[in-house]
Amino acid sequence: MKPINRKILEQLIAATTEPLLLVRINQPNWPVALVNPAFGNISNDDVLEKPFADVIEELAGRELALEVSEAVRSQQETSLPIECNSREYLLQLRPLKLPDEEAARFYAAYWRLGSGPDTAEGAEMHHALLKAKRRIRDLSRDDPVTGLLNSRAFADVFEHDWAVAARENGKLSLVIFTLEDFDTYLEVFGRHATDSCLRRVGQAIRRCLRRASDVAARPDGKRFVVLSHASDEDGVREFAGRISTAVRELGLHHPRAMSSKFVSVSYVVSVADISAEERDASDFLSELLGTVAE
């Protein structure tokens, strides 16, 4: 069968009644490459070339944008309930790749109105099933104390973003935060209070993330790591400083802290020019975490 003319495909997509976006995921920030007219039913903004995660965040909030980012990075087809303009949709995300490609270069995002069972009870069960599937996925990817990504999941995300940056001659920034004098905090307050403290610090870090494409994780013990696509080292240091201030302003009392009487973090910033790196993603991450030892 001969390939279908591009203009014919564009007309077919334009005639589709479901809102549709085509996203380039082999480029930094995943820009929107195509928008059909039906997308105007849920947003009047010009989203072409805009980062996909930013589009979702403006439509449905940061939490869903973070969830969508995780789904795209996992390179899996998934569905998420979403409300836009007081109407319920099922946002379907589907990777698109040619038979000879190992990884997808594009993702299609469809807003499907009234997907799933016709009855209200059936729709509720359908959404509950989707929520349960996401929960199972999260249990394998999330740190149980903070809800941030765990070490293995973060390594997968980092390798994916490293590969994209390598193709685009881009840069990646990592900030490693270490809770200061935290062993003595555990001695004073015990495990339950320590877990509560870690959870609150993780939440403070997550609130400071600038884009849904930024990622925070707890690789181990008293350390946190943030991945950003920012390339300006001064800007990344300023960003890290804001996170440090946010943790300090939690006001978590630490009677044995050396520098102050509150829980605080120190941090190390690393901006990697991927095209000039001789190490692969795994070695780079391992060496950086090893340098900033617990």
ChimeraX commands (.cxc) that place a marker at each C-alpha (Angstrom):
marker #1 position 0.00,0.00,0.00 radius 0.5
marker #1 position 1.36,3.42,-0.98 radius 0.5
marker #1 position 1.89,6.02,1.78 radius 0.5
marker #1 position -1.05,8.38,2.17 radius 0.5
marker #1 position -0.43,11.97,1.14 radius 0.5
marker #1 position 0.37,14.24,4.10 radius 0.5
marker #1 position -2.25,16.79,3.03 radius 0.5
marker #1 position -4.94,14.11,3.08 radius 0.5
marker #1 position -3.93,13.10,6.61 radius 0.5
marker #1 position -3.99,16.73,7.74 radius 0.5
marker #1 position -7.51,17.14,6.37 radius 0.5
marker #1 position -8.59,13.93,8.12 radius 0.5
marker #1 position -7.18,15.13,11.46 radius 0.5
marker #1 position -8.79,18.55,11.02 radius 0.5
marker #1 position -12.16,16.88,10.44 radius 0.5
marker #1 position -11.89,14.81,13.62 radius 0.5
marker #1 position -14.51,15.93,16.14 radius 0.5
marker #1 position -12.47,14.93,19.19 radius 0.5
marker #1 position -9.90,17.44,20.51 radius 0.5
marker #1 position -6.48,16.19,19.47 radius 0.5
marker #1 position -2.87,17.19,20.05 radius 0.5
marker #1 position 0.25,15.67,18.53 radius 0.5
marker #1 position 3.32,16.09,20.73 radius 0.5
marker #1 position 7.02,15.70,19.89 radius 0.5
marker #1 position 8.55,13.79,22.78 radius 0.5
marker #1 position 12.02,13.50,21.20 radius 0.5
marker #1 position 12.58,17.20,21.83 radius 0.5
marker #1 position 13.10,19.03,25.13 radius 0.5
marker #1 position 9.88,20.10,26.90 radius 0.5
marker #1 position 7.75,18.06,24.45 radius 0.5
marker #1 position 6.40,20.83,22.20 radius 0.5
marker #1 position 2.94,20.52,20.66 radius 0.5
marker #1 position 3.46,19.83,16.95 radius 0.5
marker #1 position -0.15,19.71,15.72 radius 0.5
marker #1 position -3.54,20.91,16.99 radius 0.5
marker #1 position -6.87,20.12,15.38 radius 0.5
marker #1 position -9.75,22.67,15.30 radius 0.5
marker #1 position -11.81,20.63,17.77 radius 0.5
marker #1 position -9.27,21.44,20.48 radius 0.5
marker #1 position -10.83,24.92,20.50 radius 0.5
marker #1 position -13.80,23.34,22.32 radius 0.5
marker #1 position -11.69,23.00,25.47 radius 0.5
marker #1 position -9.17,25.83,25.07 radius 0.5
marker #1 position -8.95,29.03,23.02 radius 0.5
marker #1 position -5.23,29.43,23.68 radius 0.5
marker #1 position -2.64,29.03,20.94 radius 0.5
marker #1 position -0.82,25.91,22.16 radius 0.5
marker #1 position 1.23,25.12,19.06 radius 0.5
marker #1 position 4.92,24.69,20.02 radius 0.5
marker #1 position 3.98,25.12,23.68 radius 0.5
marker #1 position 5.35,22.52,26.16 radius 0.5
marker #1 position 2.78,19.75,26.49 radius 0.5
marker #1 position 3.03,19.56,30.28 radius 0.5
marker #1 position 2.31,23.30,30.49 radius 0.5
marker #1 position -0.81,22.86,28.35 radius 0.5
marker #1 position -2.13,20.13,30.64 radius 0.5
marker #1 position -1.28,22.12,33.76 radius 0.5
marker #1 position -3.28,25.12,32.51 radius 0.5
marker #1 position -6.23,22.92,31.58 radius 0.5
marker #1 position -6.40,20.58,34.55 radius 0.5
marker #1 position -3.91,21.58,37.23 radius 0.5
marker #1 position -0.42,20.64,38.29 radius 0.5
marker #1 position -1.19,17.23,39.79 radius 0.5
marker #1 position -2.65,15.89,36.57 radius 0.5
marker #1 position 0.18,17.49,34.58 radius 0.5
marker #1 position 2.69,15.61,36.71 radius 0.5
marker #1 position 0.76,12.39,36.15 radius 0.5
marker #1 position 0.65,12.97,32.39 radius 0.5
marker #1 position 4.40,13.63,32.37 radius 0.5
marker #1 position 5.02,10.32,34.10 radius 0.5
marker #1 position 2.79,8.49,31.62 radius 0.5
marker #1 position 4.58,9.99,28.62 radius 0.5
marker #1 position 8.00,9.16,30.02 radius 0.5
marker #1 position 6.92,5.55,30.56 radius 0.5
marker #1 position 6.19,5.29,26.79 radius 0.5
marker #1 position 2.93,3.47,27.50 radius 0.5
marker #1 position -0.62,4.00,26.32 radius 0.5
marker #1 position -2.85,5.21,29.12 radius 0.5
marker #1 position -6.18,6.92,29.89 radius 0.5
marker #1 position -6.92,9.58,32.50 radius 0.5
marker #1 position -10.27,11.11,33.55 radius 0.5
marker #1 position -10.14,14.88,33.09 radius 0.5
marker #1 position -12.61,17.75,33.43 radius 0.5
marker #1 position -12.49,20.69,31.01 radius 0.5
marker #1 position -15.09,23.48,30.84 radius 0.5
marker #1 position -17.31,21.55,33.29 radius 0.5
marker #1 position -17.41,18.52,31.00 radius 0.5
marker #1 position -15.99,15.08,31.71 radius 0.5
marker #1 position -13.49,13.70,29.21 radius 0.5
marker #1 position -11.23,10.70,29.05 radius 0.5
marker #1 position -7.76,11.89,28.07 radius 0.5
marker #1 position -6.13,9.12,26.08 radius 0.5
marker #1 position -2.37,9.19,25.53 radius 0.5
marker #1 position -0.90,6.99,22.84 radius 0.5
marker #1 position 2.73,6.68,21.71 radius 0.5
marker #1 position 3.21,6.75,17.94 radius 0.5
marker #1 position 6.24,5.12,16.34 radius 0.5
marker #1 position 7.30,3.46,13.13 radius 0.5
marker #1 position 7.88,-0.32,13.09 radius 0.5
marker #1 position 11.68,0.07,13.01 radius 0.5
marker #1 position 11.80,2.55,15.91 radius 0.5
marker #1 position 12.67,1.44,19.45 radius 0.5
marker #1 position 11.17,4.53,21.09 radius 0.5
marker #1 position 8.27,6.75,20.10 radius 0.5
marker #1 position 9.04,10.21,18.76 radius 0.5
marker #1 position 5.45,11.43,19.00 radius 0.5
marker #1 position 2.53,11.10,21.39 radius 0.5
marker #1 position -1.12,11.61,20.47 radius 0.5
marker #1 position -3.45,13.07,23.10 radius 0.5
marker #1 position -7.21,12.64,22.54 radius 0.5
marker #1 position -9.98,14.17,24.65 radius 0.5
marker #1 position -12.83,11.69,24.32 radius 0.5
marker #1 position -16.22,12.80,25.55 radius 0.5
marker #1 position -18.46,10.11,26.98 radius 0.5
marker #1 position -15.90,7.32,26.63 radius 0.5
marker #1 position -16.48,4.14,28.53 radius 0.5
marker #1 position -19.78,2.59,29.69 radius 0.5
marker #1 position -23.00,4.45,28.99 radius 0.5
marker #1 position -24.49,4.33,32.49 radius 0.5
marker #1 position -23.40,6.59,35.32 radius 0.5
marker #1 position -22.59,3.54,37.42 radius 0.5
marker #1 position -20.57,2.03,34.58 radius 0.5
marker #1 position -18.65,5.26,34.06 radius 0.5
marker #1 position -17.88,5.45,37.78 radius 0.5
marker #1 position -16.58,1.88,37.75 radius 0.5
marker #1 position -14.50,2.65,34.66 radius 0.5
marker #1 position -12.88,5.65,36.34 radius 0.5
marker #1 position -12.29,3.62,39.51 radius 0.5
marker #1 position -10.52,0.97,37.44 radius 0.5
marker #1 position -8.30,3.56,35.80 radius 0.5
marker #1 position -7.49,5.00,39.23 radius 0.5
marker #1 position -6.61,1.55,40.55 radius 0.5
marker #1 position -4.31,0.88,37.59 radius 0.5
marker #1 position -2.52,4.18,38.17 radius 0.5
marker #1 position -2.21,3.36,41.87 radius 0.5
marker #1 position -0.57,0.01,41.08 radius 0.5
marker #1 position 1.87,1.79,38.77 radius 0.5
marker #1 position 2.59,4.42,41.42 radius 0.5
marker #1 position 3.33,1.81,44.08 radius 0.5
marker #1 position 6.21,0.53,41.97 radius 0.5
marker #1 position 7.54,4.00,41.14 radius 0.5
marker #1 position 6.97,6.12,44.24 radius 0.5
marker #1 position 8.99,6.44,47.41 radius 0.5
marker #1 position 6.53,5.24,50.09 radius 0.5
marker #1 position 7.47,7.97,52.59 radius 0.5
marker #1 position 7.46,11.12,50.45 radius 0.5
marker #1 position 5.41,10.17,47.37 radius 0.5
marker #1 position 8.23,11.40,45.13 radius 0.5
marker #1 position 9.84,9.07,42.61 radius 0.5
marker #1 position 12.02,6.33,44.04 radius 0.5
marker #1 position 15.59,5.67,42.95 radius 0.5
marker #1 position 14.77,3.19,40.19 radius 0.5
marker #1 position 11.96,5.25,38.69 radius 0.5
marker #1 position 14.10,8.39,38.72 radius 0.5
marker #1 position 16.92,6.55,36.94 radius 0.5
marker #1 position 14.45,5.53,34.20 radius 0.5
marker #1 position 13.26,9.13,33.81 radius 0.5
marker #1 position 16.82,10.45,33.77 radius 0.5
marker #1 position 17.92,7.99,31.09 radius 0.5
marker #1 position 14.92,8.90,28.93 radius 0.5
marker #1 position 15.54,12.64,29.22 radius 0.5
marker #1 position 19.29,12.11,28.70 radius 0.5
marker #1 position 18.59,10.35,25.39 radius 0.5
marker #1 position 16.34,13.20,24.24 radius 0.5
marker #1 position 18.92,15.82,25.23 radius 0.5
marker #1 position 21.64,13.87,23.41 radius 0.5
marker #1 position 19.66,13.95,20.16 radius 0.5
marker #1 position 18.96,17.67,20.53 radius 0.5
marker #1 position 22.44,18.70,21.79 radius 0.5
marker #1 position 20.73,19.88,24.95 radius 0.5
marker #1 position 21.60,20.14,28.63 radius 0.5
marker #1 position 20.17,18.69,31.81 radius 0.5
marker #1 position 20.45,20.09,35.31 radius 0.5
marker #1 position 20.52,18.08,38.52 radius 0.5
marker #1 position 20.32,19.42,42.05 radius 0.5
marker #1 position 21.03,17.10,44.97 radius 0.5
marker #1 position 19.70,18.20,48.35 radius 0.5
marker #1 position 20.94,16.71,51.60 radius 0.5
marker #1 position 19.15,17.17,54.93 radius 0.5
marker #1 position 21.73,18.55,57.34 radius 0.5
marker #1 position 22.38,16.85,60.70 radius 0.5
marker #1 position 19.52,14.50,60.00 radius 0.5
marker #1 position 20.89,11.47,61.85 radius 0.5
marker #1 position 20.59,13.41,65.10 radius 0.5
marker #1 position 17.02,14.40,64.17 radius 0.5
marker #1 position 16.18,10.70,64.00 radius 0.5
marker #1 position 17.86,10.11,67.37 radius 0.5
marker #1 position 15.83,12.86,69.04 radius 0.5
marker #1 position 12.38,12.36,67.48 radius 0.5
marker #1 position 12.25,8.75,66.28 radius 0.5
marker #1 position 11.16,7.12,63.03 radius 0.5
marker #1 position 7.55,8.33,62.80 radius 0.5
marker #1 position 8.45,12.00,63.23 radius 0.5
marker #1 position 11.36,11.54,60.83 radius 0.5
marker #1 position 9.07,10.13,58.15 radius 0.5
marker #1 position 6.69,13.05,58.68 radius 0.5
marker #1 position 9.60,15.47,58.30 radius 0.5
marker #1 position 10.80,13.77,55.10 radius 0.5
marker #1 position 7.27,13.89,53.71 radius 0.5
marker #1 position 6.92,17.62,54.40 radius 0.5
marker #1 position 10.33,18.38,52.90 radius 0.5
marker #1 position 9.41,16.37,49.81 radius 0.5
marker #1 position 6.15,18.32,49.47 radius 0.5
marker #1 position 8.02,21.63,49.80 radius 0.5
marker #1 position 10.43,20.60,47.04 radius 0.5
marker #1 position 7.60,19.49,44.78 radius 0.5
marker #1 position 5.74,22.79,45.24 radius 0.5
marker #1 position 8.85,24.66,44.08 radius 0.5
marker #1 position 9.16,22.81,40.77 radius 0.5
marker #1 position 8.73,25.30,37.94 radius 0.5
marker #1 position 7.29,23.00,35.29 radius 0.5
marker #1 position 5.52,19.68,35.24 radius 0.5
marker #1 position 8.48,18.37,33.21 radius 0.5
marker #1 position 10.72,18.96,36.26 radius 0.5
marker #1 position 11.09,15.83,38.38 radius 0.5
marker #1 position 11.81,15.31,42.07 radius 0.5
marker #1 position 12.88,12.07,43.70 radius 0.5
marker #1 position 14.18,10.65,46.95 radius 0.5
marker #1 position 16.98,8.31,45.90 radius 0.5
marker #1 position 17.80,7.24,49.46 radius 0.5
marker #1 position 17.80,8.18,53.15 radius 0.5
marker #1 position 18.18,11.91,53.66 radius 0.5
marker #1 position 18.81,13.00,50.07 radius 0.5
marker #1 position 16.52,14.42,47.41 radius 0.5
marker #1 position 17.28,15.07,43.76 radius 0.5
marker #1 position 15.61,17.38,41.25 radius 0.5
marker #1 position 15.95,17.07,37.47 radius 0.5
marker #1 position 15.36,20.17,35.35 radius 0.5
marker #1 position 15.77,20.96,31.65 radius 0.5
marker #1 position 17.09,24.42,32.49 radius 0.5
marker #1 position 20.56,25.06,31.05 radius 0.5
marker #1 position 21.57,28.30,32.76 radius 0.5
marker #1 position 23.66,27.38,35.79 radius 0.5
marker #1 position 23.03,30.68,37.58 radius 0.5
marker #1 position 19.30,30.21,37.11 radius 0.5
marker #1 position 19.49,26.65,38.42 radius 0.5
marker #1 position 21.42,27.82,41.49 radius 0.5
marker #1 position 18.78,30.44,42.14 radius 0.5
marker #1 position 16.12,27.75,41.77 radius 0.5
marker #1 position 17.98,25.50,44.23 radius 0.5
marker #1 position 18.27,28.41,46.65 radius 0.5
marker #1 position 14.51,28.95,46.57 radius 0.5
marker #1 position 13.96,25.30,47.44 radius 0.5
marker #1 position 16.46,25.54,50.28 radius 0.5
marker #1 position 14.62,28.59,51.62 radius 0.5
marker #1 position 11.25,26.82,51.30 radius 0.5
marker #1 position 12.54,23.90,53.40 radius 0.5
marker #1 position 13.94,26.26,56.02 radius 0.5
marker #1 position 10.64,28.15,56.16 radius 0.5
marker #1 position 8.78,24.96,57.08 radius 0.5
marker #1 position 10.00,25.76,60.58 radius 0.5
marker #1 position 10.62,22.13,61.55 radius 0.5
marker #1 position 12.36,22.30,64.91 radius 0.5
marker #1 position 15.76,20.55,65.12 radius 0.5
marker #1 position 17.37,21.06,68.56 radius 0.5
marker #1 position 20.69,19.45,67.56 radius 0.5
marker #1 position 21.20,21.18,64.23 radius 0.5
marker #1 position 24.66,22.73,63.93 radius 0.5
marker #1 position 23.81,25.73,61.73 radius 0.5
marker #1 position 20.35,26.57,63.05 radius 0.5
marker #1 position 17.60,25.11,65.18 radius 0.5
marker #1 position 15.46,24.13,62.20 radius 0.5
marker #1 position 15.62,21.42,59.53 radius 0.5
marker #1 position 17.59,22.69,56.53 radius 0.5
marker #1 position 19.24,21.36,53.38 radius 0.5
marker #1 position 22.55,21.82,51.64 radius 0.5
marker #1 position 22.71,21.33,47.88 radius 0.5
marker #1 position 25.00,20.61,44.94 radius 0.5
marker #1 position 24.19,21.78,41.40 radius 0.5
marker #1 position 25.36,20.01,38.25 radius 0.5
marker #1 position 24.58,21.14,34.69 radius 0.5
marker #1 position 25.51,18.51,32.10 radius 0.5
marker #1 position 26.17,19.29,28.43 radius 0.5
marker #1 position 25.02,15.92,27.15 radius 0.5
marker #1 position 26.64,16.14,23.70 radius 0.5
marker #1 position 30.05,16.67,25.34 radius 0.5
marker #1 position 29.63,13.93,27.96 radius 0.5
marker #1 position 31.72,10.77,27.60 radius 0.5
marker #1 position 29.77,9.02,30.35 radius 0.5
marker #1 position 26.34,7.53,29.80 radius 0.5
marker #1 position 23.32,8.53,31.87 radius 0.5
marker #1 position 23.72,5.72,34.40 radius 0.5
marker #1 position 27.41,6.40,35.05 radius 0.5
marker #1 position 26.84,10.16,35.29 radius 0.5
marker #1 position 24.05,9.75,37.84 radius 0.5
marker #1 position 25.92,7.14,39.86 radius 0.5
marker #1 position 29.08,9.22,40.04 radius 0.5
marker #1 position 27.21,12.37,41.01 radius 0.5
marker #1 position 25.25,10.61,43.76 radius 0.5
marker #1 position 28.46,8.94,44.90 radius 0.5
marker #1 position 30.25,12.28,45.11 radius 0.5
marker #1 position 27.46,13.69,47.24 radius 0.5
marker #1 position 27.55,10.75,49.62 radius 0.5
marker #1 position 25.07,10.37,52.46 radius 0.5
marker link #1:1,2 radius 0.2
marker link #1:2,3 radius 0.2
marker link #1:3,4 radius 0.2
marker link #1:4,5 radius 0.2
marker link #1:5,6 radius 0.2
marker link #1:6,7 radius 0.2
marker link #1:7,8 radius 0.2
marker link #1:8,9 radius 0.2
marker link #1:9,10 radius 0.2
marker link #1:10,11 radius 0.2
marker link #1:11,12 radius 0.2
marker link #1:12,13 radius 0.2
marker link #1:13,14 radius 0.2
marker link #1:14,15 radius 0.2
marker link #1:15,16 radius 0.2
marker link #1:16,17 radius 0.2
marker link #1:17,18 radius 0.2
marker link #1:18,19 radius 0.2
marker link #1:19,20 radius 0.2
marker link #1:20,21 radius 0.2
marker link #1:21,22 radius 0.2
marker link #1:22,23 radius 0.2
marker link #1:23,24 radius 0.2
marker link #1:24,25 radius 0.2
marker link #1:25,26 radius 0.2
marker link #1:26,27 radius 0.2
marker link #1:27,28 radius 0.2
marker link #1:28,29 radius 0.2
marker link #1:29,30 radius 0.2
marker link #1:30,31 radius 0.2
marker link #1:31,32 radius 0.2
marker link #1:32,33 radius 0.2
marker link #1:33,34 radius 0.2
marker link #1:34,35 radius 0.2
marker link #1:35,36 radius 0.2
marker link #1:36,37 radius 0.2
marker link #1:37,38 radius 0.2
marker link #1:38,39 radius 0.2
marker link #1:39,40 radius 0.2
marker link #1:40,41 radius 0.2
marker link #1:41,42 radius 0.2
marker link #1:42,43 radius 0.2
marker link #1:43,44 radius 0.2
marker link #1:44,45 radius 0.2
marker link #1:45,46 radius 0.2
marker link #1:46,47 radius 0.2
marker link #1:47,48 radius 0.2
marker link #1:48,49 radius 0.2
marker link #1:49,50 radius 0.2
marker link #1:50,51 radius 0.2
marker link #1:51,52 radius 0.2
marker link #1:52,53 radius 0.2
marker link #1:53,54 radius 0.2
marker link #1:54,55 radius 0.2
marker link #1:55,56 radius 0.2
marker link #1:56,57 radius 0.2
marker link #1:57,58 radius 0.2
marker link #1:58,59 radius 0.2
marker link #1:59,60 radius 0.2
marker link #1:60,61 radius 0.2
marker link #1:61,62 radius 0.2
marker link #1:62,63 radius 0.2
marker link #1:63,64 radius 0.2
marker link #1:64,65 radius 0.2
marker link #1:65,66 radius 0.2
marker link #1:66,67 radius 0.2
marker link #1:67,68 radius 0.2
marker link #1:68,69 radius 0.2
marker link #1:69,70 radius 0.2
marker link #1:70,71 radius 0.2
marker link #1:71,72 radius 0.2
marker link #1:72,73 radius 0.2
marker link #1:73,74 radius 0.2
marker link #1:74,75 radius 0.2
marker link #1:75,76 radius 0.2
marker link #1:76,77 radius 0.2
marker link #1:77,78 radius 0.2
marker link #1:78,79 radius 0.2
marker link #1:79,80 radius 0.2
marker link #1:80,81 radius 0.2
marker link #1:81,82 radius 0.2
marker link #1:82,83 radius 0.2
marker link #1:83,84 radius 0.2
marker link #1:84,85 radius 0.2
marker link #1:85,86 radius 0.2
marker link #1:86,87 radius 0.2
marker link #1:87,88 radius 0.2
marker link #1:88,89 radius 0.2
marker link #1:89,90 radius 0.2
marker link #1:90,91 radius 0.2
marker link #1:91,92 radius 0.2
marker link #1:92,93 radius 0.2
marker link #1:93,94 radius 0.2
marker link #1:94,95 radius 0.2
marker link #1:95,96 radius 0.2
marker link #1:96,97 radius 0.2
marker link #1:97,98 radius 0.2
marker link #1:98,99 radius 0.2
marker link #1:99,100 radius 0.2
marker link #1:100,101 radius 0.2
marker link #1:101,102 radius 0.2
marker link #1:102,103 radius 0.2
marker link #1:103,104 radius 0.2
marker link #1:104,105 radius 0.2
marker link #1:105,106 radius 0.2
marker link #1:106,107 radius 0.2
marker link #1:107,108 radius 0.2
marker link #1:108,109 radius 0.2
marker link #1:109,110 radius 0.2
marker link #1:110,111 radius 0.2
marker link #1:111,112 radius 0.2
marker link #1:112,113 radius 0.2
marker link #1:113,114 radius 0.2
marker link #1:114,115 radius 0.2
marker link #1:115,116 radius 0.2
marker link #1:116,117 radius 0.2
marker link #1:117,118 radius 0.2
marker link #1:118,119 radius 0.2
marker link #1:119,120 radius 0.2
marker link #1:120,121 radius 0.2
marker link #1:121,122 radius 0.2
marker link #1:122,123 radius 0.2
marker link #1:123,124 radius 0.2
marker link #1:124,125 radius 0.2
marker link #1:125,126 radius 0.2
marker link #1:126,127 radius 0.2
marker link #1:127,128 radius 0.2
marker link #1:128,129 radius 0.2
marker link #1:129,130 radius 0.2
marker link #1:130,131 radius 0.2
marker link #1:131,132 radius 0.2
marker link #1:132,133 radius 0.2
marker link #1:133,134 radius 0.2
marker link #1:134,135 radius 0.2
marker link #1:135,136 radius 0.2
marker link #1:136,137 radius 0.2
marker link #1:137,138 radius 0.2
marker link #1:138,139 radius 0.2
marker link #1:139,140 radius 0.2
marker link #1:140,141 radius 0.2
marker link #1:141,142 radius 0.2
marker link #1:142,143 radius 0.2
marker link #1:143,144 radius 0.2
marker link #1:144,145 radius 0.2
marker link #1:145,146 radius 0.2
marker link #1:146,147 radius 0.2
marker link #1:147,148 radius 0.2
marker link #1:148,149 radius 0.2
marker link #1:149,150 radius 0.2
marker link #1:150,151 radius 0.2
marker link #1:151,152 radius 0.2
marker link #1:152,153 radius 0.2
marker link #1:153,154 radius 0.2
marker link #1:154,155 radius 0.2
marker link #1:155,156 radius 0.2
marker link #1:156,157 radius 0.2
marker link #1:157,158 radius 0.2
marker link #1:158,159 radius 0.2
marker link #1:159,160 radius 0.2
marker link #1:160,161 radius 0.2
marker link #1:161,162 radius 0.2
marker link #1:162,163 radius 0.2
marker link #1:163,164 radius 0.2
marker link #1:164,165 radius 0.2
marker link #1:165,166 radius 0.2
marker link #1:166,167 radius 0.2
marker link #1:167,168 radius 0.2
marker link #1:168,169 radius 0.2
marker link #1:169,170 radius 0.2
marker link #1:170,171 radius 0.2
marker link #1:171,172 radius 0.2
marker link #1:172,173 radius 0.2
marker link #1:173,174 radius 0.2
marker link #1:174,175 radius 0.2
marker link #1:175,176 radius 0.2
marker link #1:176,177 radius 0.2
marker link #1:177,178 radius 0.2
marker link #1:178,179 radius 0.2
marker link #1:179,180 radius 0.2
marker link #1:180,181 radius 0.2
marker link #1:181,182 radius 0.2
marker link #1:182,183 radius 0.2
marker link #1:183,184 radius 0.2
marker link #1:184,185 radius 0.2
marker link #1:185,186 radius 0.2
marker link #1:186,187 radius 0.2
marker link #1:187,188 radius 0.2
marker link #1:188,189 radius 0.2
marker link #1:189,190 radius 0.2
marker link #1:190,191 radius 0.2
marker link #1:191,192 radius 0.2
marker link #1:192,193 radius 0.2
marker link #1:193,194 radius 0.2
marker link #1:194,195 radius 0.2
marker link #1:195,196 radius 0.2
marker link #1:196,197 radius 0.2
marker link #1:197,198 radius 0.2
marker link #1:198,199 radius 0.2
marker link #1:199,200 radius 0.2
marker link #1:200,201 radius 0.2
marker link #1:201,202 radius 0.2
marker link #1:202,203 radius 0.2
marker link #1:203,204 radius 0.2
marker link #1:204,205 radius 0.2
marker link #1:205,206 radius 0.2
marker link #1:206,207 radius 0.2
marker link #1:207,208 radius 0.2
marker link #1:208,209 radius 0.2
marker link #1:209,210 radius 0.2
marker link #1:210,211 radius 0.2
marker link #1:211,212 radius 0.2
marker link #1:212,213 radius 0.2
marker link #1:213,214 radius 0.2
marker link #1:214,215 radius 0.2
marker link #1:215,216 radius 0.2
marker link #1:216,217 radius 0.2
marker link #1:217,218 radius 0.2
marker link #1:218,219 radius 0.2
marker link #1:219,220 radius 0.2
marker link #1:220,221 radius 0.2
marker link #1:221,222 radius 0.2
marker link #1:222,223 radius 0.2
marker link #1:223,224 radius 0.2
marker link #1:224,225 radius 0.2
marker link #1:225,226 radius 0.2
marker link #1:226,227 radius 0.2
marker link #1:227,228 radius 0.2
marker link #1:228,229 radius 0.2
marker link #1:229,230 radius 0.2
marker link #1:230,231 radius 0.2
marker link #1:231,232 radius 0.2
marker link #1:232,233 radius 0.2
marker link #1:233,234 radius 0.2
marker link #1:234,235 radius 0.2
marker link #1:235,236 radius 0.2
marker link #1:236,237 radius 0.2
marker link #1:237,238 radius 0.2
marker link #1:238,239 radius 0.2
marker link #1:239,240 radius 0.2
marker link #1:240,241 radius 0.2
marker link #1:241,242 radius 0.2
marker link #1:242,243 radius 0.2
marker link #1:243,244 radius 0.2
marker link #1:244,245 radius 0.2
marker link #1:245,246 radius 0.2
marker link #1:246,247 radius 0.2
marker link #1:247,248 radius 0.2
marker link #1:248,249 radius 0.2
marker link #1:249,250 radius 0.2
marker link #1:250,251 radius 0.2
marker link #1:251,252 radius 0.2
marker link #1:252,253 radius 0.2
marker link #1:253,254 radius 0.2
marker link #1:254,255 radius 0.2
marker link #1:255,256 radius 0.2
marker link #1:256,257 radius 0.2
marker link #1:257,258 radius 0.2
marker link #1:258,259 radius 0.2
marker link #1:259,260 radius 0.2
marker link #1:260,261 radius 0.2
marker link #1:261,262 radius 0.2
marker link #1:262,263 radius 0.2
marker link #1:263,264 radius 0.2
marker link #1:264,265 radius 0.2
marker link #1:265,266 radius 0.2
marker link #1:266,267 radius 0.2
marker link #1:267,268 radius 0.2
marker link #1:268,269 radius 0.2
marker link #1:269,270 radius 0.2
marker link #1:270,271 radius 0.2
marker link #1:271,272 radius 0.2
marker link #1:272,273 radius 0.2
marker link #1:273,274 radius 0.2
marker link #1:274,275 radius 0.2
marker link #1:275,276 radius 0.2
marker link #1:276,277 radius 0.2
marker link #1:277,278 radius 0.2
marker link #1:278,279 radius 0.2
marker link #1:279,280 radius 0.2
marker link #1:280,281 radius 0.2
marker link #1:281,282 radius 0.2
marker link #1:282,283 radius 0.2
marker link #1:283,284 radius 0.2
marker link #1:284,285 radius 0.2
marker link #1:285,286 radius 0.2
marker link #1:286,287 radius 0.2
marker link #1:287,288 radius 0.2
marker link #1:288,289 radius 0.2
marker link #1:289,290 radius 0.2
marker link #1:290,291 radius 0.2
marker link #1:291,292 radius 0.2
marker link #1:292,293 radius 0.2
marker link #1:293,294 radius 0.2
view
